[in-house]
Amino acid sequence: MSKQEPPLEKGKFYHIYNRGVNSCNLFKDSKTYEHFLNLYDKYISPVADTYAWVLMLYPVKYF
């Protein structure tokens, strides 16, 4: 049985982060990166103020 987390409270600060399974990159290409930004804009931006964020870009090939 999973532990139920309390709801987020208005006026509080939360540190929210996400990472891939086994610390794998979440963004494999520009399409997945843009998809995440679209979802963020649709679901998070309307209900939360964001003070800072860092998104690691999808892997870039270095020559």
C-alpha positions as CSV (number, residue, x, y, z in Angstrom):
1,M,0.0,0.0,0.0
2,S,1.4,3.4,-0.9
3,K,1.6,6.3,1.5
4,Q,-0.7,9.1,0.6
5,E,1.0,12.5,0.5
6,P,-0.7,15.6,1.9
7,P,-2.0,18.1,-0.7
8,L,0.1,21.1,-1.6
9,E,-0.7,24.2,0.6
10,K,-1.2,27.7,-0.7
11,G,1.6,30.1,0.4
12,K,4.2,27.4,0.8
13,F,7.4,26.8,-1.1
14,Y,8.1,23.4,-2.7
15,H,11.2,22.0,-4.4
16,I,10.0,19.7,-7.2
17,Y,12.3,17.7,-9.3
18,N,12.2,14.8,-11.6
19,R,14.8,12.4,-13.0
20,G,14.9,9.4,-15.3
21,V,15.0,5.8,-14.3
22,N,18.5,4.9,-13.2
23,S,19.4,8.6,-13.6
24,C,19.0,8.4,-17.4
25,N,18.4,11.6,-19.3
26,L,14.8,12.7,-19.5
27,F,15.2,14.4,-22.8
28,K,16.6,12.4,-25.7
29,D,15.9,14.9,-28.4
30,S,14.4,18.4,-29.0
31,K,10.9,16.8,-29.5
32,T,10.7,15.4,-25.9
33,Y,12.2,18.6,-24.5
34,E,9.5,20.7,-26.2
35,H,6.8,18.2,-25.1
36,F,7.8,18.7,-21.5
37,L,7.8,22.5,-21.8
38,N,4.3,22.3,-23.4
39,L,3.0,20.1,-20.5
40,Y,4.6,22.5,-18.0
41,D,2.9,25.5,-19.6
42,K,-0.5,23.7,-19.7
43,Y,-0.6,22.1,-16.2
44,I,1.9,23.9,-13.9
45,S,2.1,27.5,-15.0
46,P,-1.7,28.2,-14.3
47,V,-1.5,27.0,-10.7
48,A,2.0,27.7,-9.5
49,D,4.6,30.5,-9.4
50,T,8.0,29.3,-10.6
51,Y,11.0,31.1,-9.1
52,A,13.8,29.1,-10.7
53,W,14.3,26.0,-12.8
54,V,17.0,24.1,-14.5
55,L,16.4,21.7,-17.4
56,M,19.3,19.7,-18.7
57,L,19.2,19.7,-22.5
58,Y,19.0,16.5,-24.5
59,P,22.5,15.0,-25.1
60,V,24.6,16.9,-27.6
61,K,27.2,15.1,-29.6
62,Y,30.7,16.6,-29.2
63,F,33.2,16.1,-32.0
